């Protein structure tokens, strides 16, 4: 089992779902003797851990893109001032 970070109730749920996937793939008679990752490959599935990582990366990219869109459209114009008076060159 891999280490998962997050609130304990989420970790318990994640581990439960992963265990269900492991046991389900083990019950398929034609691939029961294969290791877990090979069973997933035969069934054209990804490990749940990989799917979680992909989702986290996607969320990170979306946040970065939103930040870039917001900051690229905001322009701040400042005029040089000395003691509250405009200093134009």
Secondary structure, 3 states (H helix, E strand, C coil): CCCCCCCHHHHHHHHHHHHHHHHHHHCCHHHCCCCHHHHHHHCCCCCHHHHHHHHHHHHHHHHHHHHHHHHHHCCCCCCCEECCEECCC
